[in-house]
Amino acid sequence: MEHSSDARRIRITFDGHSGEFDPGVSAQAATAALSPETARETLCLMHGGACLELGVPLYESCTLTPLRYEDEEGRRVYERS
């Protein structure tokens, strides 16, 4: 789940789990490490009211909320992709 490095680490929280990662880790890699089952169902992520693509690199500590097809916003994302 966690990567080793001497660089400053960032804390990612997802689906009730937290972990420390190297800056620049992709949102998809971090969420898959923290909660694989939820990550498999996730279409995109919400952070601070904005929708993030799974491939976006993360450089700051944050809390990510999964959007799945069963969520209204998740269905909108799916239908537009």
Secondary structure, DSSP 8 states (H G I E B T S, - for coil): -----SS--EEEEETTEEEEE-TTEEHHHHHHHH-HHHHHHEEEEEETTEEE-TT-EE-S-EEEEEEETTSHHHHHHHHH-
